[in-house]
Amino acid sequence: MLIWCSGHVVVVLLVAALNTAPICTELIGLYEDSDLMEILNSGNFNDKVLQGNTSYVIEFYNAFCGHCIRFSTPWKGFGIQVYGWRNYVKVGVIDCSNEVNTQTCRNYEIMGYPTVRYFPPRPASSNIGIEFIRSFDIQIMKNFLIKMLQETQRKMNVSTLCDIQPFENGNVELDSNNILTFIIISTPNNRIAQELIIDFCPVEKVKIINVLNSNTVLAELLKTETYPSLYLVEDNNQFTLLASGNNKTKFTNTINTYLETVHMTPFSIFDITTTFYNLLFHKDKFLMPNDNTVYLSDLEATLRYSLEHEILSQSVITAESLNSLNSYLELLIECFPSNIITKKFIKLIWENTHLNKTVSGEKLGNIINNYEILLKPYVTKHTWIGCEGSQPIYRKYPCGLWTMFHTLTVQASTKNLKTFNGKQVLETITGYVKHFFGCTDCSEHFMNIATTIQTNVSSLDDAVLWLWSAHNQVNQRLRGDVTEDPMHPKILFPLKVYCETCHQNGTDEWNTTEVLKYLKNMYSAISLQKTLYNIHSQDDHNLIIPGKRSIDDNINYNNNVFDEEQWKIDVNTCMISYILSCSVLMILFYLLLVKKRCKKNKYIYFILGK
């Protein structure tokens, strides 16, 4: 038996050592190739960004992040508007929620989502990029990109991009290589001249010069009254005013008119009005599960994504972040509603973090991956059921995280925990949100709400109610938002249909005593259902395949169902057995050698005589 156990451990450890690549989760993504931007991943990032000849401005995003979903619309619009600049700068995106890209996002120290960075052509591998402004105003992002391109051109020899630097000479001489030469004079904060220079850069034999009003010699010569103004250079230092005012379309049309006069093809600006993409979808009808049910599959999907992605997105976990991680793991050990194997899995992770001052995200990832292979800690297939959305971008992990947080507060209250009080449970949750939750905007809003914990929470029951109230505040804020699943509108819960007594005398006032009772009932009875059907198809690929475990579907899950006696052979026992087995083998080998030596000696004695 000892030998079998040791062999089993050796095989498992070898598999774990060789198979350290993360297991991929469902690929969601917010962008497609048709969005006119570069879809980056760990496989092409080096070739396209580090070895490419153009600058890049890249959004590192998380497909589960509500703010990322909102930001995807202006970002697509931005990509469309600068698509004509792709010979000089490309707009890219990389989905950090896809585990394939985890290492890349960790290498570039992406701590929150969305994060946007600018990279010059062929940046060094140690260059993590320059923070790029995020705005829902596309023109603000274009102006910032022009500023970045100007700085890159000043520091590097970017020969492919036309000169967008301010013209400092006081004398303009015509170049015989150009048929038409224009001057745009503007103030330092106005980027219309540089934007038009980049727009018209592909047009041969046309030159546009960027002049600032601080160029006193030309400013005096032009006698400009309105900035910006467009001039045609007809001869050396001979100018004709063509247009004035901060109207790019007017300037573009004017330049195109002159192109036609010299029989040149007018330059066409990409028509954003007909190409703009949005997040509207055809709403397929799903057989959605009862919102009143908590599924273990959702909880395990959340736990797995939390442990194997969000926490590991940090290259180094230290100080306050590490304290928050340890507290989070301790709360999971106490309150996560699963079997003793899952708790053992979480405890082994904690044993690798709680005594350290710093933890490497990459090394911790290998440890977690190895333990998952060794222990197989999950009861379900950890797929989304109650938190499944009507479209891939909706719900899932954010829904699962709320569900898990509610479950933890209820379990803590039901068990009357001694290791955590009400404030500490919520501080653990807020610590996770602050340091590990990928949606920066969501995290900031939640931390603002969390300022009320100290004055409103004094017991474990208070913690349950505080989190319920905070969740309703977030739902109210996001009602009608682009991140809202139309099949699952944001509501103040529980609805009267589920808990009529939770509402005072049929009004909108809450009866918190009844709400607390409802929450405890809801988050204590965990369903082991493992399937979700699409009513339009019953094909195998539309089913979540049930796990091959001796637990029936559609039964309530009790946190105390599994006794620790079920976990007879843990890792330490197997390792001890392995050592003992090796010792026995060594002893047997030694005795075999002694026996052979004895036989040899007897043979010699027989030949030579005693």
C-alpha positions as CSV (number, residue, x, y, z in Angstrom):
1,M,0.0,0.0,0.0
2,L,2.9,2.3,0.8
3,I,4.5,1.6,-2.5
4,W,1.3,2.3,-4.4
5,C,0.8,5.6,-2.6
6,S,4.3,6.7,-3.3
7,G,4.0,5.8,-6.9
8,H,0.8,7.7,-7.2
9,V,2.4,10.7,-5.7
10,V,5.4,10.5,-8.0
11,V,3.2,10.3,-11.1
12,V,1.0,13.2,-9.9
13,L,4.0,15.4,-9.0
14,L,5.6,14.7,-12.4
15,V,2.4,15.6,-14.2
16,A,2.2,18.8,-12.0
17,A,5.8,19.7,-12.7
18,L,5.4,19.2,-16.5
19,N,2.0,20.7,-16.9
20,T,2.2,24.1,-15.3
21,A,0.4,26.0,-18.1
22,P,-2.8,27.5,-16.9
23,I,-6.1,25.9,-17.9
24,C,-7.9,28.3,-20.2
25,T,-11.3,29.6,-19.3
26,E,-14.1,30.5,-21.7
27,L,-12.9,33.2,-24.2
28,I,-15.2,36.1,-24.1
29,G,-13.5,39.3,-25.3
30,L,-15.1,42.6,-26.1
31,Y,-13.5,43.2,-29.5
32,E,-13.4,41.5,-32.9
33,D,-11.2,41.8,-35.9
34,S,-13.9,43.8,-37.6
35,D,-13.4,46.6,-35.0
36,L,-10.4,47.9,-37.0
37,M,-7.9,47.4,-34.2
38,E,-5.1,44.9,-33.4
39,I,-6.3,41.9,-31.3
40,L,-3.2,41.1,-29.3
41,N,-2.4,38.1,-27.2
42,S,0.6,36.5,-25.6
43,G,1.4,34.8,-28.9
44,N,1.6,37.8,-31.1
45,F,2.5,40.6,-28.6
46,N,6.2,40.3,-29.2
47,D,6.1,40.3,-33.0
48,K,3.6,43.1,-33.3
49,V,4.5,45.5,-30.5
50,L,8.1,44.8,-29.5
51,Q,9.4,44.1,-33.1
52,G,7.0,46.3,-35.0
53,N,7.9,49.5,-36.8
54,T,4.9,51.5,-35.6
55,S,3.8,53.0,-32.3
56,Y,1.1,51.2,-30.4
57,V,-1.6,52.4,-28.0
58,I,-3.0,49.4,-26.2
59,E,-6.0,48.8,-23.9
60,F,-5.3,46.1,-21.3
61,Y,-8.9,45.1,-20.3
62,N,-10.9,42.5,-18.4
63,A,-13.9,41.1,-20.2
64,F,-15.8,40.8,-16.9
65,C,-15.1,44.5,-15.9
66,G,-18.2,46.7,-16.2
67,H,-16.1,49.8,-16.8
68,C,-14.3,48.0,-19.6
69,I,-17.6,47.2,-21.2
70,R,-18.6,50.9,-21.0
71,F,-15.3,52.0,-22.3
72,S,-15.3,49.6,-25.3
73,T,-17.7,51.9,-27.2
74,P,-15.5,55.0,-27.2
75,W,-12.4,52.9,-27.7
76,K,-13.8,51.3,-30.8
77,G,-14.8,54.8,-32.0
78,F,-11.2,56.0,-31.3
79,G,-9.8,53.0,-33.2
80,I,-12.0,53.9,-36.2
81,Q,-11.0,57.6,-36.2
82,V,-7.3,56.9,-36.1
83,Y,-7.4,53.8,-38.4
84,G,-6.0,56.0,-41.2
85,W,-2.9,56.5,-39.1
86,R,-2.1,52.8,-38.9
87,N,1.2,53.3,-40.9
88,Y,2.5,55.3,-37.9
89,V,0.5,54.1,-34.9
90,K,-1.9,51.1,-34.3
91,V,-4.6,50.8,-31.7
92,G,-4.6,47.4,-29.9
93,V,-6.4,45.5,-27.2
94,I,-5.5,42.5,-25.0
95,D,-7.9,40.6,-22.9
96,C,-6.3,40.0,-19.5
97,S,-9.3,37.9,-18.3
98,N,-8.1,35.2,-20.8
99,E,-5.6,33.1,-18.8
100,V,-3.4,32.7,-21.9
101,N,-2.6,36.4,-21.5
102,T,-2.0,36.4,-17.7
103,Q,1.8,36.4,-17.9
104,T,1.9,39.2,-20.5
105,C,-0.4,41.4,-18.4
106,R,1.6,40.6,-15.3
107,N,4.9,41.5,-17.1
108,Y,3.4,44.9,-17.9
109,E,2.3,45.4,-14.3
110,I,-1.4,45.8,-15.1
111,M,-3.0,46.4,-11.7
112,G,-6.5,47.6,-12.8
113,Y,-8.8,47.6,-15.8
114,P,-9.0,49.2,-18.2
115,T,-5.4,50.3,-18.4
116,V,-4.3,52.0,-21.5
117,R,-0.6,52.4,-22.4
118,Y,1.4,54.0,-25.3
119,F,4.4,52.3,-26.7
120,P,6.9,53.8,-29.2
121,P,8.2,51.7,-32.1
122,R,10.3,48.7,-31.1
123,P,10.2,49.4,-27.3
124,A,12.6,47.5,-25.0
125,S,11.1,44.5,-23.3
126,S,11.6,46.3,-20.0
127,N,9.5,49.3,-21.2
128,I,6.0,48.9,-19.7
129,G,4.7,51.8,-21.7
130,I,3.4,55.3,-20.9
131,E,0.1,55.7,-19.2
132,F,-2.4,56.9,-21.8
133,I,-5.4,59.0,-20.9
134,R,-8.8,57.2,-20.8
135,S,-11.8,59.3,-21.8
136,F,-15.2,58.9,-23.2
137,D,-14.4,62.0,-25.4
138,I,-12.7,60.6,-28.5
139,Q,-11.1,63.9,-29.4
140,I,-9.4,64.1,-26.0
141,M,-7.7,60.7,-26.7
142,K,-6.8,61.8,-30.2
143,N,-5.1,64.9,-28.9
144,F,-3.2,62.9,-26.3
145,L,-2.1,60.5,-29.0
146,I,-0.8,63.3,-31.1
147,K,1.2,64.6,-28.1
148,M,2.7,61.1,-27.7
149,L,3.6,60.9,-31.4
150,Q,5.2,64.3,-31.3
151,E,7.4,63.3,-28.3
152,T,8.3,60.1,-30.0
153,Q,9.2,61.9,-33.2
154,R,11.3,64.4,-31.3
155,K,13.3,61.6,-29.4
156,M,13.5,59.0,-32.3
157,N,13.9,59.2,-36.0
158,V,10.4,58.2,-37.2
159,S,10.9,58.8,-40.9
160,T,7.6,57.4,-41.9
161,L,5.6,60.1,-40.1
162,C,5.4,63.6,-41.6
163,D,6.9,66.4,-39.5
164,I,4.4,67.4,-36.8
165,Q,6.9,69.5,-34.8
166,P,6.2,73.2,-34.6
167,F,7.9,75.1,-37.4
168,E,10.4,77.5,-35.8
169,N,11.9,79.3,-38.8
170,G,10.7,82.7,-39.8
171,N,11.1,82.0,-43.5
172,V,9.0,79.5,-45.5
173,E,10.6,78.3,-48.7
174,L,8.7,76.2,-51.3
175,D,10.0,72.8,-52.0
176,S,10.0,71.7,-55.7
177,N,9.0,68.2,-54.6
178,N,5.7,69.5,-53.4
179,I,2.9,70.8,-55.6
180,L,0.9,72.3,-52.7
181,T,2.2,73.7,-49.4
182,F,-0.1,74.9,-46.6
183,I,0.5,76.5,-43.3
184,I,-1.8,76.2,-40.3
185,I,-1.1,78.6,-37.5
186,S,-2.6,77.9,-34.1
187,T,-2.1,78.1,-30.3
188,P,0.1,75.6,-28.4
189,N,-2.8,73.7,-27.0
190,N,-4.6,73.3,-30.3
191,R,-3.8,70.0,-32.2
192,I,-5.8,70.6,-35.4
193,A,-2.6,71.3,-37.5
194,Q,-0.9,68.2,-36.4
195,E,-4.0,66.1,-36.8
196,L,-4.4,67.3,-40.4
197,I,-0.7,66.7,-41.1
198,I,-1.1,63.0,-40.0
199,D,-4.4,62.7,-42.0
200,F,-2.8,64.0,-45.2
201,C,0.6,62.4,-44.7
202,P,-0.1,59.5,-47.2
203,V,-1.0,62.1,-49.9
204,E,2.1,62.7,-52.0
205,K,3.3,66.1,-53.1
206,V,1.3,67.9,-50.4
207,K,2.9,69.5,-47.4
208,I,1.3,71.0,-44.3
209,I,3.4,73.1,-41.9
210,N,2.5,73.4,-38.2
211,V,3.2,77.0,-37.0
212,L,2.5,78.2,-33.4
213,N,1.5,81.8,-32.7
214,S,4.7,81.9,-30.5
215,N,6.6,82.1,-33.8
216,T,6.6,85.9,-33.7
217,V,8.2,86.4,-37.1
218,L,5.6,84.4,-39.0
219,A,2.8,85.5,-36.8
220,E,3.7,89.1,-37.6
221,L,4.0,88.3,-41.3
222,L,0.6,86.5,-41.5
223,K,-1.2,89.0,-39.3
224,T,-3.6,86.3,-38.1
225,E,-6.6,87.4,-36.2
226,T,-8.3,84.0,-35.5
227,Y,-6.7,80.8,-34.5
228,P,-6.3,78.3,-36.0
229,S,-6.1,79.6,-39.6
230,L,-5.2,77.9,-42.8
231,Y,-3.0,79.5,-45.5
232,L,-1.8,78.5,-48.9
233,V,1.9,79.2,-49.5
234,E,2.0,80.7,-53.1
235,D,5.6,81.8,-53.1
236,N,8.4,82.2,-50.7
237,N,6.7,84.0,-47.8
238,Q,3.7,84.8,-49.8
239,F,0.5,83.5,-48.2
240,T,-3.2,83.4,-49.0
241,L,-5.7,83.0,-46.1
242,L,-8.1,80.1,-46.9
243,A,-10.1,79.4,-43.7
244,S,-10.2,80.2,-40.0
245,G,-11.8,78.8,-36.9
246,N,-11.5,75.6,-35.0
247,N,-13.3,73.5,-37.7
248,K,-11.3,70.5,-39.0
249,T,-14.0,69.5,-41.5
250,K,-13.8,73.0,-43.0
251,F,-10.0,72.9,-43.3
252,T,-10.1,69.4,-44.8
253,N,-12.7,70.4,-47.5
254,T,-10.7,73.5,-48.3
255,I,-7.5,71.5,-48.8
256,N,-9.4,68.9,-50.9
257,T,-10.7,71.7,-53.1
258,Y,-7.2,72.8,-53.9
259,L,-6.2,69.2,-54.6
260,E,-8.9,69.0,-57.3
261,T,-7.6,72.2,-58.9
262,V,-4.3,70.6,-59.6
263,H,-5.9,67.3,-60.7
264,M,-5.1,65.4,-57.5
265,T,-7.4,62.9,-55.9
266,P,-9.1,64.4,-52.8
267,F,-8.3,62.8,-49.5
268,S,-11.4,61.0,-47.9
269,I,-11.7,60.9,-44.1
270,F,-13.0,57.6,-42.7
271,D,-16.7,58.0,-42.2
272,I,-17.3,57.3,-38.5
273,T,-21.0,57.8,-38.7
274,T,-21.5,54.8,-40.9
275,T,-18.9,52.5,-39.3
276,F,-19.3,53.1,-35.6
277,Y,-19.9,49.9,-33.7
278,N,-22.1,49.6,-30.6
279,L,-23.0,46.9,-28.0
280,L,-26.5,46.2,-29.2
281,F,-27.2,42.5,-29.7
282,H,-30.0,40.3,-30.8
283,K,-31.5,39.0,-27.5
284,D,-31.6,35.2,-27.7
285,K,-34.1,33.8,-25.2
286,F,-32.5,31.6,-22.6
287,L,-34.1,29.4,-20.0
288,M,-32.6,31.4,-17.1
289,P,-32.4,29.9,-13.7
290,N,-34.3,31.1,-10.7
291,D,-32.6,34.2,-9.3
292,N,-33.5,33.0,-5.9
293,T,-31.1,30.0,-6.1
294,V,-27.4,30.0,-5.3
295,Y,-25.4,27.5,-7.3
296,L,-22.2,25.8,-6.0
297,S,-21.0,25.8,-9.7
298,D,-21.2,29.6,-9.7
299,L,-19.3,29.8,-6.4
300,E,-16.6,27.5,-7.6
301,A,-16.2,29.3,-10.9
302,T,-15.8,32.5,-9.0
303,L,-13.3,31.0,-6.5
304,R,-11.2,29.5,-9.3
305,Y,-11.1,32.7,-11.3
306,S,-10.3,34.7,-8.2
307,L,-7.4,32.4,-7.1
308,E,-6.0,31.6,-10.6
309,H,-6.4,34.9,-12.3
310,E,-7.2,38.1,-10.4
311,I,-4.8,37.4,-7.5
312,L,-2.1,36.2,-9.9
313,S,-2.3,39.3,-12.1
314,Q,0.1,41.0,-9.8
315,S,3.8,40.2,-10.4
316,V,4.6,40.7,-6.7
317,I,2.2,40.6,-3.8
318,T,3.5,42.4,-0.7
319,A,2.6,44.6,2.3
320,E,-1.1,45.6,2.4
321,S,-2.0,43.5,-0.6
322,L,-0.4,40.4,1.0
323,N,-2.2,41.0,4.3
324,S,-5.5,41.3,2.3
325,L,-4.8,38.1,0.5
326,N,-4.0,36.2,3.7
327,S,-7.2,37.5,5.3
328,Y,-9.2,36.5,2.3
329,L,-7.8,33.0,2.3
330,E,-8.5,32.6,6.0
331,L,-12.2,33.7,5.5
332,L,-12.5,31.2,2.6
333,I,-11.2,28.4,4.8
334,E,-13.7,29.2,7.4
335,C,-16.8,30.0,5.3
336,F,-16.6,28.8,1.7
337,P,-19.4,26.2,1.4
338,S,-17.6,23.2,-0.1
339,N,-16.1,20.0,1.0
340,I,-13.0,19.3,3.1
341,I,-10.8,18.8,0.0
342,T,-11.6,22.3,-1.3
343,K,-10.8,23.7,2.2
344,K,-7.5,21.8,2.2
345,F,-6.7,23.3,-1.2
346,I,-7.3,26.8,0.1
347,K,-5.4,26.1,3.3
348,L,-2.3,24.8,1.3
349,I,-2.3,28.1,-0.7
350,W,-2.5,30.0,2.6
351,E,0.4,28.1,4.0
352,N,2.5,29.3,1.1
353,T,1.7,33.0,1.7
354,H,1.0,33.8,5.3
355,L,4.6,33.6,6.6
356,N,6.2,35.5,3.6
357,K,6.8,39.2,3.3
358,T,6.5,39.0,-0.5
359,V,4.9,36.5,-2.8
360,S,5.7,36.1,-6.5
361,G,2.5,36.0,-8.6
362,E,4.2,33.6,-11.1
363,K,5.4,31.2,-8.4
364,L,2.1,31.3,-6.5
365,G,0.4,30.5,-9.8
366,N,2.5,27.3,-10.2
367,I,1.7,26.3,-6.7
368,I,-2.0,26.7,-7.1
369,N,-2.0,24.9,-10.5
370,N,0.0,22.0,-9.0
371,Y,-2.4,21.7,-6.0
372,E,-5.4,21.8,-8.3
373,I,-4.0,18.9,-10.4
374,L,-3.1,17.0,-7.2
375,L,-6.3,17.5,-5.2
376,K,-9.0,18.0,-7.8
377,P,-10.7,20.3,-5.3
378,Y,-13.9,21.3,-7.1
379,V,-17.2,19.4,-6.7
380,T,-18.7,20.9,-9.9
381,K,-17.5,21.7,-13.3
382,H,-17.2,25.3,-12.2
383,T,-19.3,26.7,-15.0
384,W,-21.8,29.6,-14.8
385,I,-25.4,28.7,-14.1
386,G,-27.2,31.3,-12.0
387,C,-24.7,33.9,-13.2
388,E,-24.9,33.0,-16.8
389,G,-25.7,36.1,-19.0
390,S,-27.9,36.4,-22.0
391,Q,-24.7,37.4,-23.9
392,P,-21.1,36.5,-23.3
393,I,-20.1,40.0,-22.0
394,Y,-22.8,40.0,-19.3
395,R,-22.8,38.9,-15.6
396,K,-20.5,35.9,-15.0
397,Y,-17.6,36.8,-12.6
398,P,-19.0,40.1,-11.2
399,C,-22.3,38.3,-10.4
400,G,-20.4,35.4,-9.0
401,L,-18.2,37.6,-6.8
402,W,-21.3,39.3,-5.3
403,T,-22.8,35.8,-4.7
404,M,-19.7,34.6,-3.0
405,F,-19.4,37.7,-0.8
406,H,-23.0,37.3,0.3
407,T,-22.4,33.6,1.0
408,L,-19.3,34.3,3.1
409,T,-21.1,36.9,5.2
410,V,-24.1,34.6,5.8
411,Q,-21.9,31.6,6.6
412,A,-19.9,33.7,9.0
413,S,-23.1,34.8,10.8
414,T,-24.6,31.3,10.8
415,K,-21.5,29.7,12.3
416,N,-21.1,32.6,14.7
417,L,-17.4,32.8,13.9
418,K,-15.0,33.6,16.6
419,T,-12.0,34.2,14.3
420,F,-13.8,37.1,12.5
421,N,-16.2,39.7,13.7
422,G,-18.6,41.6,11.5
423,K,-16.3,44.4,10.7
424,Q,-13.4,42.1,10.0
425,V,-15.5,40.0,7.5
426,L,-16.3,43.2,5.6
427,E,-12.8,44.6,5.8
428,T,-11.6,41.3,4.3
429,I,-14.0,41.7,1.4
430,T,-13.2,45.3,0.9
431,G,-9.5,44.4,1.1
432,Y,-9.9,42.0,-1.8
433,V,-11.9,44.5,-3.8
434,K,-9.3,47.2,-3.3
435,H,-6.2,45.2,-4.1
436,F,-7.4,42.4,-6.5
437,F,-10.7,43.2,-8.2
438,G,-9.8,44.1,-11.8
439,C,-12.4,46.7,-12.5
440,T,-10.8,50.0,-11.2
441,D,-13.9,52.1,-11.5
442,C,-16.1,49.5,-9.7
443,S,-13.5,49.1,-7.0
444,E,-13.4,52.9,-6.4
445,H,-17.1,53.1,-6.1
446,F,-17.3,50.2,-3.7
447,M,-14.5,51.6,-1.5
448,N,-16.5,54.9,-1.2
449,I,-19.5,52.9,0.1
450,A,-17.2,51.0,2.4
451,T,-16.5,54.2,4.5
452,T,-19.8,53.5,6.3
453,I,-18.7,50.1,7.7
454,Q,-17.1,51.5,10.9
455,T,-20.3,53.3,12.0
456,N,-22.9,50.8,10.8
457,V,-21.5,47.4,11.6
458,S,-21.1,45.9,15.1
459,S,-22.1,42.2,14.6
460,L,-22.0,39.4,12.0
461,D,-25.7,40.0,11.3
462,D,-24.9,43.6,10.6
463,A,-22.3,42.5,8.1
464,V,-24.9,40.5,6.2
465,L,-27.2,43.5,6.0
466,W,-24.5,46.0,5.2
467,L,-23.4,44.0,2.1
468,W,-27.0,43.6,1.0
469,S,-27.5,47.3,1.3
470,A,-24.3,48.0,-0.6
471,H,-25.3,45.6,-3.4
472,N,-28.6,47.4,-3.8
473,Q,-26.8,50.8,-4.0
474,V,-24.6,49.5,-6.8
475,N,-27.6,48.0,-8.6
476,Q,-29.3,51.4,-8.4
477,R,-26.3,53.2,-9.7
478,L,-25.9,50.8,-12.7
479,R,-29.6,50.5,-13.6
480,G,-29.9,51.2,-17.3
481,D,-26.1,51.2,-17.8
482,V,-24.6,49.6,-20.9
483,T,-23.2,46.8,-18.7
484,E,-26.7,45.8,-17.6
485,D,-28.0,42.5,-19.0
486,P,-31.4,43.2,-20.5
487,M,-32.5,39.8,-19.5
488,H,-31.4,40.4,-15.9
489,P,-32.2,44.1,-15.1
490,K,-30.7,45.7,-12.0
491,I,-33.3,45.6,-9.3
492,L,-33.5,46.3,-5.6
493,F,-33.6,42.8,-4.1
494,P,-35.3,40.8,-2.8
495,L,-38.4,41.3,-5.0
496,K,-41.8,41.0,-3.3
497,V,-42.5,37.9,-5.3
498,Y,-39.7,36.2,-3.4
499,C,-40.1,37.9,0.0
500,E,-43.3,39.8,0.5
501,T,-42.6,40.2,4.3
502,C,-39.3,41.9,3.5
503,H,-41.3,45.0,2.5
504,Q,-43.0,46.9,5.3
505,N,-46.8,46.6,4.9
506,G,-46.5,46.3,1.1
507,T,-44.5,49.6,0.8
508,D,-41.0,50.2,-0.4
509,E,-39.6,50.4,3.1
510,W,-37.5,47.4,4.1
511,N,-38.2,45.2,7.1
512,T,-34.6,44.4,7.9
513,T,-35.5,41.5,10.3
514,E,-37.2,39.7,7.5
515,V,-34.5,40.6,5.0
516,L,-31.9,39.1,7.2
517,K,-33.9,35.9,7.6
518,Y,-34.4,35.8,3.8
519,L,-30.7,36.3,3.1
520,K,-29.7,33.6,5.6
521,N,-32.1,31.1,4.0
522,M,-31.0,32.0,0.4
523,Y,-27.2,31.8,1.0
524,S,-27.3,28.8,3.2
525,A,-29.1,26.4,0.8
526,I,-26.6,25.9,-2.1
527,S,-27.8,24.0,-5.1
528,L,-25.6,21.3,-6.7
529,Q,-27.4,21.6,-10.1
530,K,-24.8,21.3,-12.8
531,T,-26.7,21.9,-16.1
532,L,-28.1,24.9,-17.9
533,Y,-30.2,24.3,-21.1
534,N,-30.7,26.7,-24.0
535,I,-34.4,26.2,-24.9
536,H,-33.6,26.6,-28.6
537,S,-31.3,23.6,-28.7
538,Q,-30.7,20.5,-26.7
539,D,-27.5,19.5,-28.5
540,D,-24.7,18.1,-26.4
541,H,-22.5,21.2,-26.9
542,N,-25.3,23.3,-25.2
543,L,-25.1,21.3,-22.0
544,I,-22.8,21.6,-19.1
545,I,-21.7,18.1,-18.6
546,P,-22.4,16.9,-15.1
547,G,-19.4,15.9,-12.9
548,K,-18.9,12.2,-12.3
549,R,-19.4,12.4,-8.5
550,S,-21.7,10.6,-6.2
551,I,-23.9,13.7,-5.6
552,D,-27.3,14.0,-7.1
553,D,-28.3,17.1,-9.2
554,N,-30.9,19.5,-8.0
555,I,-30.5,18.9,-4.2
556,N,-29.7,21.5,-1.6
557,Y,-26.1,21.5,-0.5
558,N,-25.3,21.6,3.2
559,N,-21.9,22.9,4.2
560,N,-21.5,20.1,6.8
561,V,-22.4,17.2,4.4
562,F,-18.7,16.3,4.1
563,D,-16.9,15.0,7.2
564,E,-13.2,15.3,7.5
565,E,-13.0,11.5,7.9
566,Q,-13.6,11.4,4.1
567,W,-10.2,13.0,3.6
568,K,-8.1,10.1,4.8
569,I,-5.1,10.6,2.6
570,D,-3.8,14.1,2.4
571,V,-0.6,15.4,0.8
572,N,1.5,15.2,3.9
573,T,0.5,11.6,4.5
574,C,1.4,10.6,1.0
575,M,4.7,12.3,1.2
576,I,5.6,10.5,4.5
577,S,4.5,7.3,2.8
578,Y,6.7,8.1,-0.1
579,I,9.7,8.6,2.1
580,L,9.0,5.4,4.1
581,S,8.6,3.5,0.9
582,C,12.0,4.7,-0.4
583,S,13.5,3.7,2.9
584,V,12.1,0.2,2.7
585,L,13.4,-0.1,-0.9
586,M,16.8,1.0,0.1
587,I,16.9,-1.5,3.0
588,L,15.8,-4.3,0.6
589,F,18.4,-3.3,-1.9
590,Y,21.1,-3.3,0.8
591,L,20.0,-6.8,2.0
592,L,20.1,-8.1,-1.5
593,L,23.6,-6.8,-2.0
594,V,24.7,-8.5,1.3
595,K,23.1,-11.8,0.2
596,K,24.9,-11.7,-3.1
597,R,28.2,-10.9,-1.4
598,C,27.8,-13.8,1.0
599,K,27.1,-16.2,-1.9
600,K,30.2,-14.9,-3.7
601,N,32.4,-15.4,-0.6
602,K,31.1,-19.0,-0.2
603,Y,32.1,-19.8,-3.8
604,I,35.6,-18.4,-3.2
605,Y,36.0,-20.5,0.0
606,F,34.9,-23.6,-1.9
607,I,37.6,-23.1,-4.6
608,L,40.4,-22.1,-2.4
609,G,39.5,-24.2,0.6
610,K,39.1,-22.9,4.1
